[in-house]
Amino acid sequence: MSSNGYTEEKNDRSMEKKNCLSQKLESDGVVNPKGFALLGGNIGFIATVPLTSFLARPDGMLEKLLNALCAGIVFVGSAGSTSKVSSTGMIAALSALYIWMTFVFSGVGSAAGMNISTKDGRDDKHPRAQVAKLNGLPLRMHSAHSHMVENISSFVLAAALTQIMAPGDQTLTNLLGLHVICKVFVWVLRPYSLANG
């Protein structure tokens, strides 16, 4: 057998294996195997640890932003009687903002999305069937709420552990604040931007 014949046979076997694997994946619901590349995002997430550590350092810009944000939350929460917030109070203020954005702001947004999706408004008898028919802005409004609800448990656990085990650790408080800023101002408000239309 010539080397060309051996190479062709080897290529044919390789293609057979590839086709067999593609057929097995397709029978298991995988239509786009290239989508597995997103799993590499885990490495990218780990690579951002130095960046988040830099952003969360004490006395940095993030802390100044969080101090202002928490002072505003305390001011509103105390009906204007004070804007002073302790380092342990920051965790409570950030938690209050996150909970309010999750269950009030994005929840009302989700309900509004259901209302604006049809001429008859929200279908209270079959809401899940209505969700399945959503698209465009109403779907993004509903999805933002779902995303917040799905992720609040991890934040609550992190905030509770920080409050119990390291209430004065400003770096951990800043990391919690970075999480809240990302979730609240990116994940919740993004669906309402016109760029998504």
C-alpha positions, 0 to 999 in steps of 0.5 A: 500500500502506498503512503498516499493510500494509507493517508487516505484510509487514515483520513477516511477513518478519521472522518467516519469517527467525526461523523459518528461523534456528530451523529451521537451529539445530534441525537443528544440534542447538540446541534452546534458543537462549537457552542462547547467553546463557551466552557472556556469562559471558566478560564476567562472568569478565573483570569479576571480575579486579579482585576476584581481584586484590584477594583475591590482594594480598600480606599479605591474608586469602587469603595468611594462609589459604594460609599456614595451609593450606600449613603444614598440608600441609607438616606432614602431608607431613613426618610432623610434623617441620616446618610451615615453608614457603617462598614457593616451597614454597607452590606445591609444597604447593598443587600436591600438594593439588590433585594429591591431590584430583584423583587420590586423593580425587575418583578414589576418590569416582568409583569409590565412586559407581560402586559405589553406583550398582548392587546389583552394584557397579562393572562393571569389564568395561563401566565406560563403559556404567555411567557412562552410566546414572549419576544423582543422587549417583553421577553428581555424584561421577563428574562431580566427578572428571572435572571435576578431571582435565579442568582439572588441566593448566591449573593445572599449566602455571600453577604450573610457569610461576610456579615457573620465572619468578616464584617469589617473586611472592606475588600469583601464588602467592595466585592459584594458591592461590585457584584451588586453594581454589575447585576443591578446596573448591567443585568437589570437595566440592559434589557431596557436599552434601545440598543437591544431592539 
